[in-house]
Amino acid sequence: MTSSSPVDELPSAAEETITPQIPSDATPIDPFPASDDVESVGEKRKRDDEKTTDLESSTPSPWFKTSLCSYFRRQGSCSHGTTCKYAHGEKELRQKPDNTWDPTSERGKKAKMSENAAKAEEEEEVGDVMFTEEMMDDNDGEGGGGGGGDGVVHDLSLSKCLVHLPTKWQSDDLKTFLREQGVEYKFAKKRRGMMVGFLTFENAEQLKNGVEILEGKNVNNKSLKIADVLPRTFDKNGAKNPAAKLKSAREAVTPLADLSYADQLEQKKASIAQMLKKLTRNARKACPNGKSLPEWVLQSREIGGLSCKLEGIIESPLVNGYRNKCEFSTGYSVEGKLTVGFMLGNFSAGVTAVEEAVNCPNISKLACRYASIFQSFLEKSKLPVWNRFKSCGFWRQLTVREGSKPGVFSNDEDADSRIAEVMLMVQVCTTNTDEAEVATEYEELAKAFADGARASSPPLPLTVLVVQDHVGISNVAPPDCPLRLLPIPMSDNGTHQDQPTNVLTEARIHDHINNLRFSISPTAFFQVNTCAAEKLYSLAGDWADLGPDTLLFDVCCGTGTIGLTLAHRVGMVIGIEMNASAVSDAERNAKINGISNCKFICSKA
């Protein structure tokens, strides 16, 4: 996984390996106990008939005819005939005692669709849209609507957020939509790339009518939600607003961190179980009428509706500081302070605030230290940080990648003690900049990182410093984005490491998995939790029943970690990866580890 934004960070203090099996004691209860002699039609059947009076006098099972017969559905007939306890078609089907319908039936599917839609709306509902009052400021030249304009003063009691708007919409699109719906308003604004729009009304009656018209309105198959506009956490003069809600980077990045690790695993297991049940439900809905359901869907009834058995989650060997890659955004905190850290939510949901990575247990102190050094540098830089609203600026993001020493580590050790190599990649946008000024800034940047690394106690490792030039709206850059390797000053006298500035094959660090050494280039994918990856790869090999005659395909292989760690258990490995630099890394990794039965292909899978 990556950590390009808070929402990309793991919501806990550790990454774990998910394995599908469920505890053996989780045996489901069959509501229809099978008869001991359903296959016989002779004397045993007569003895059954002799019991008819007793059966008729007894209370019928409440589950009788509440489920569709799978044999009748697949074959159009059933050997049990009218005596079958399952319903032969929709007309025979009865409602279950819990007032639900068989999920494979038409009525069950419709009920489930309504339930899922309501649940999705509850999950997606944005009751509190963060820091949106600042976004309503008309300081970018866009006019308001219905009388709004520059210098509009917003009464928050008469302001609302519209959530689930199309991200491609801009203010003009929102205003057109409001006119079509007959909504009167004072000010309307919508920024491209966000799912949130902003409205201010003239009076309470206008507000009431607008909410009644817009609440639940369907736009592009999404139901509009109305949310309150939260006030600024700090006003324009820097005074704290006691009514505003604060959120830390820890809460945004690792919301489960305050739970014990055992409780985190249980919560994650429950979450995975819900996903597996949803997969089964979606498969049932997707199956056309008259077509038989896949066997795994039919068998899901025996394991509580799961699409496969779920054993649980294998613990991560390291719980704290395990991430070897962190991406720190540049921006401004809720106080308006220039900050290098993690965003507190999605930009599309109206969140732009960036907070320092304080007390985030999943990242190393070393990564936080480099983020702090970068932040201090930006405070003195002549070039601006990236503005997400206007899609302009220079400094965008800092990526810290760490390479560990070989060996086994435990939670008792200081996470930073195992870090041997560090790569720093700074993402910038050089559009409309002066080349000479940029060159000067790069020199100052390299000096700031080098001086900061030496001044730390103990000194921080610094192996590679790379600049990535990216012009897109999002910080997620394509793999072929231009890179520039910067020389790192060796000491205060201005000398530099002996490294070329244009040979990117040298811009790499190394990490270890299962005692194999892996070469990692700036944009190549590599597991962010190498200790957990070792367990994952070993288990995958066991389940695949590998042998000397096995041809193993490592699809989307990245730097070849999976294929190379399993190469000694198979005859041949074929790795496929579309990132050319990652393929180069994979070939290099095979060579430095003396592995000859692997071939890597640069292509789409």
N, C-alpha and C positions, 0 to 999 in steps of 0.2 A: 504494500500500500504506500501512498504518498502522504505528505502533510502540507499540501499547497494552501490549505485554509483550515480553520478550526474544524469545519465540518469534515475534513479529510483525516484529521487526527483520530487515533483510537480512543473510544470513550471509556478508557479504563487505564489502570497503571501497567498493563501488560498486554502483549499480543499472544494469543493461544492458537493451537492447532485444533481445528474442528474436525471431528470424525463421526461419521454416521453409523451409529448402533444405539439401541436403547437398552436400559437395564433389563436383565432377563426376568426380573420380578414384576415388570410392568405388563403382565398378561391381561389382555382385555377381557371383559365379561361378555359372553355371547348372550344376548337377550332371548335367543331362540335355541334352547338346548335340543340337540339332535336326538331323534328317536333311535333306539338301539337296533331296530329291525326294519328300517325303511326300504331295504332292498328286497325283502321277501314278500311274496304275494300268496303264499299257500296257507298252511296251518297257522303260521304266526299272524298272518293278516286276519284270520278268523278270530284269533284270540284278541286282536285289537278291536274287532267289531263287537266282541262281547263286552268290551269296556265302554261302548258308545254311550250307554245310559249314564254312566258315571261322569264321562267327559262332558256330556250335554248338560248335566246337572251342575257341573262345576262352572266357575266364572271364567269366561274366555280370557286369553292372554291380552293385556292392553296393547301388546306390540303386534298383534295379528294383523297382517296386511298393511303394515305401516312402512314397509320397504319393498322396492321393486325387485322382482325375481331376475337375477342376472342371467340365468339360463333362458328365460323367456325373452329377455331383451336381445340376447345374442342370436338365438336360434328361432325365435318366433313361436316356440312351443316349450312345454315343460312336462316331464313324465309324471309328475305328481297331480297334474290336472287341477280340478277344483279343490282338492284337499291341500294344495300347497299353501303354506303359511305366509308366503310372499305374494305381493300383488302382481297380477298379470295385466299390466297396463295402468294408465293414469286414472281410468274410471274406477278401478277397484281400490286404488290407493287410499288409505286412511291417514289422518293426522296422528302424529306420535303423541304419547301422553304428555310430553313436555311442550306441546303445541307447536312443534316444528314439523317440517316435511322432509322426506327422503331427499338428501342433497342432489341425487342424480335425477330427480323428477323435475318436470317443468316448473311446478309450483315451488319446489325447493330451490331451484336455480334462481327464480325471480326473487324469492325472499332473501336469498343469500346476496344477490346483486344489490338489493336495497340496503341490506345490512352492511355490506362492504363499502358502499358509497357513503353511508352515514358515518361509518368508522373512519374512512379516509378523510372525510371532511373534518372530523374531530381531530384526527392526527395532524392534518395540515393547517388547522385553524391557527391563525396568528392573532391571538388576543392582544399581544403587546408587540408593536412594531417599534424597534429601537431607533432612537435618535432621528426620527423622521422629521421633527420640527425643523431641524437644520436643513434638511433636504428640500423643504418647502420654500426656503429662501429663494427669491427670484433674482439671484446674483449672476446668472449665466446668460441673461439677455432674453430668456423665454418669457413670453407674456403669460399672464394668468388667464382666467376665463370668466365670462359673465361679469366683467367689471373689474377683474383683478389686474395687476400690473406691477411695475417696479414699486418697491417700497410698501407692498401690501403687509399690513399688520394682522396676524392671524390670532383669532380668539380660539384657543384650543377647545373650549367647551362647544364651539360650533364647527369643529374640524374633525374629519374622519379619514381613515385610510381604506382604500379599496384593495383587497388582497385577491390574488389569482387572476390578475389581468394578464393578457398576452405580453410576453417580454419584449416583443418587437414594437409594441406601441410606443408612441411618443405623446407629448401633450396634445397635439392636434387630434390624434386618434381618440384620445380619451374625451376630449370636448365634443367631437362628432358623436361619439357613443352616448354621451349624456344628453345631447340635443335630441337624438333619436328616441331616447327613453322618456323625454319630457321632464328632465330633472333641472330645476332651477338652482343656481349656485353662484357664489361670489368669485371663487378662485379654484382652478383645477390645474394639476401638474402631474406629469408622468415622464419618467426618464427611461430611455431605451435600455434594455438589459435587466430591468427590474420587474418583478411581478406586482409591485405596489404602486398605487396612484394616490394622490392627495386631493382632498376637497375641503374647502371652507365655505360655509353657508352664511347668508345674510342674517338669518334669525332662526329661532327655535322651530318655527313652523316649517320653514324651508328644510331644515335638518331632518325633522320627523318625516316629511313627505319623501325626501330623497332616500332615507334609509329604508322606508317601506317599499319603494320602487326597486332599489338596487339589491337589497339583501336576498341572496339565493338566486339572483339572476344568472342564467346560463350564458357563458361567453366561451366560445371555442371548447365546448364540452367540459368546462370547469365552472363550478358554482362560486359566485362572488361572495366574499365574506367582508363584513364591516368590522374594522378594528379601531380602537382608540389611538390617537396620536400621543406618544409619550413626550413629556417636556424634555428640554435639554437637561443633561445631568449637571452641566455647568453653564451659567449664562455667559453672555458675550464679554462680561467684565471679569470672568474667572471665578465668580462666587458660586458655591455649590448649591444646587437646588435640592432641598431635603425631600421633595415629593418624587424625585426621579429615582429610577431603579438602577442599581449598579450590578455589573456582571464582570467576573474576573476571567482571565485567560484559562485558568485551571477549570472553572466551571464549563467553559465553552469547549475546551479540548479534551478533558478527561472528567466528564460528569459523574462517573462511577468511582472516582478515586477516593471518596470519603467512605466507601464501603470496604469491608474486609475482602481480601482476595477471594476467599471461599464464596462469599455472597455475590461478588462480581461474576464468578463462573456460573453460579446458579441462575443469575439474571440473564446472562448471555445464552445459557442453555435453553431457557424458556423462550427467549427471543428467536433462536434458531428453530425451535419446535413450531412456533407460529408461522415462520417462513415456509417450513416443510408442509404444514397443513394448507397454507395458501396455495402452494404449488399444486397440491392434489385437487383443491377446489377449482383452480383455473383450468386444470387438465380436464376435469369433468365438464366444465362449461364449453370447452373448445371441441369436445367430441360431438360430431354431428349426430342427429337423431337417426336411429336405425343402425348405427355403427357400434361395434363392440368396444367397450372401454379397454385400455391397455391393462395387462395383468397386474402391473404394479399399482394401478389405481384401485382395482378390485381388492388387492391384498391390503390396501391401506386401512380398511376397516378393522383388520386384525391388530393393528398397531396404533390405534387411536387417531386415525385419519392422517398420519404422517406419510409422506411420500416414500420414505425409507426409514429404517431403524436408526435411532439416535443414541449413541453410547454416552455422549457427553463432550466435554472440552478438555483436552490435555493441557495441563498447566505449563506455563512458560517457565523455563529454568531461571530466567531473570525477570524480575518484576519491575524494578526501578532502573531508569536510565538505559533501557535496552535499545532504543531507536538509534540506528546508525545514519539516519538521514532526516534532517529537519529543514523546512522551508519557512523562513520568516518574512512576513509581508512588511512593507513600509507604509506609513500612513500617520494618522493622528488619533490620539486617545480621546476618551470622552471629555477630558479636560482641555483638549485642543493642543496637546503636547506632541511634537514630532516623536514617533515611536517606531521601533523595529520589534515586531512580535507576532502575535496571532490575531487574526480577525475574530470578532466575537459572534459571527454568524455569516449568513450568505448575503452577498451584495444584492442578489435578486429579491431578497426578503426585506430590503431596506436597511441593512446593517453595513456600516463602513468603518466603525471604530476598531482600532488596533490597540491591543494591550500587551505589555511586556510579559514574557513567558516566565512568570514568577510562580514557583512551587508547582510546576507541572512535572509529575513524577516519571513520565515516560521518556523525557529527554535528558541528556547529560548536562552537567554543569559547564562542560567545555563549550557545548553549542550555545548555551545561554551567554557565556562570556564573550564569544565572538559576535553575537547579536548586539551585546552592549557596546562593544568596540565600534561596530558599524554605526550604531545609533549616535555615538559621540562624534564620529566623523561627519555624519549627515548634518548635524547641528551647525557645523562650520563650512559645509560645502556651499559653493556658489550655484550649484544646479539643484532644481527642485525635485521633490519626491513625486511619485506617480499620483495623479488625481483620477480617481475612478469615475467620477461624474463626467469630467470633460475629456477623459482618455488622453491625457497629456502629462508631461513630466519626464524626468530622466531616471532617477533611482527607483527600482521597482521591487526587488526581492533579493534576499540572501539565502543561499542554500549551503548548509554545512553537512558534508559527508565524512564519515569516520571509518577508518580501517583498523580492525582489532588485531592484537597479537594472537598467535596460535595457542591453543590450549583450552581448558575447561574453566569456566568462571562460575562463581556462586553469588548469591545475593548478599553474602557477608562482605564481599569486596567492594571497594570504591569503583563505581562504574567507569570513572575517568582513567583509572590505572591501567585498563586493558587497551586503551586507545593508542595506537602506534603512528598512524598517518591521518592527515586531515586535508580535505579538499574544500576550498571555498569557491562558490560560483555566485557572482553578483549579476543579477539581471538588470539591464538598462534599456532605455529607448533613445537612440541617438538622433531621431528625427528632429530637424530644425535646430541642430546644435552646431557650435563652432568646433571644428576638428582640433585646433590648437588648445582650446579650453578643455576639451574632453581629455586630451592627452595629459594635460597638467593634472586634472582631477584623478586620472588613473594612477599617476605617480604618487600623489598624495594618499590615495586609497591603499596602495600596496605598502607604503610606509606606515600608515596607521595600523594595518593588520600586523605587520612585522613587529612594530614597536609594542603593540598591545600584547602580542604573544610572548615576547621576551620579558615584559614587565610583570606578567602573571607569575604567581608562585603556587606550584612549580611552573616553569615555562610551558606554554602550550605548543604542541606539535603543529607545524604548518608546512605542508608538502607541496600543494598546488593552489594557485590563485587564477581563476578564469573569469572572464566577462562574457556574458551572453547578451546579444543585441536582439531584442524582441519588440515588435511593433503592434502586436495584437491587443485587443481589449482585455482579455483575461491573461493572467500570469502563466497559464499553461502554454508553454512554447512547443512548436513542432520539433522533432528530433534533428532536423537539418538546419536549425536556427544558427546563425553565424556565431562562432566562438573566438575569443582572443585570449591567449595565454599571457599573463602579466608576470614580469620578473619580480621576485621577492627580495627586497634588500636584506643582506645578511647581517648587517650591523649598522650602527648609527653613522658610520663614516661614508655610507652611500654605496658600498659594494653590493653586488647582486649575486644570486645563485646562477650557476652556469646552466641556463636553460634557454632554448630558442623561443622566440616570441610567436612563431608561426607554425611550428611543428606540433600539432595537437596529439600526435601519437604518444607524446611524453606526458600529456596531461591526464594522469591516472594515479589512483591509489590502489592498495591491496587489502583484501579481507580474507577470512578463512572460514570454511565450512567443512566439517568432517575431515579436518587435517589437510584439506586441499587449499591451495593458494589461488585466489581469484583476482584478476586485474580488472579494475572498474574505471571506465571513462566518465566524463562529466554527466552525460545524459542517459547512460545505460541503466536499465533496471537491475536492482539487486535487492534481495530480501532485507527489510528494515530490521528484522529481529532474527539474527543469524542463529542464535541458540535454539529458538523455536523451529527455525527452518530445518535444522538437523533432524529433529524429531519428525517433522512433517515428511521429509524426503524418505527417511527410513521406513516410515509406516506406509507411504505410497508404494515403495518397492515391495514390501511384504504383501500388500493387498493385490498387487499386479501379478503375483506369483512368477517373478522373473526367473530366468534360467539362462544357461549358456547359449541356447538356440533362439533367445528372444531378440526381436528387432524392436527397439524402443524409439518411438517418435516423441521428441520434446518440442511440442508446438508452442509458439511464442516463447522461445527459450531464453530470450534476454542474453545474459552473459554465459549461459550454458550450465547454470548451477545444478539443476535437477538431473540433466543427462549425465554430467560429469561425475556427480556423486554416486550415481547408480551404474556407471559404465562397467565397473568391475563385476557386476552381477549379470550382465547381458552379453550377447554376441556383438551387437552393433547399435550405435545411437545415431539417429538423424535429428538434428536440431533445425528448426525453421524460425526465422526472425526477420522482421522488415526493417529494423533499425541497423543500418550498416555498421555503425561504431560498436554496437553491442555484439554483432557477428564477429567483428575483428577481435573484440575482447574474448569471446568464446573460443575462437581459434587459438588465441594466445594462451588462454587458460588451459586448454588441452595440452599445449606444447610444454608449458612450464611445469605441469604436473605429470608429464610423461605418459599421457593417455592417447593411445593411437587408434582406438576403435570408435571414434566419434567424427562425424562430418556435419558441418553447419552450412545452411543455405540461406542467403539473404533474399527473402521473398515474402509476399503475403501468405498467410496460412490458408 
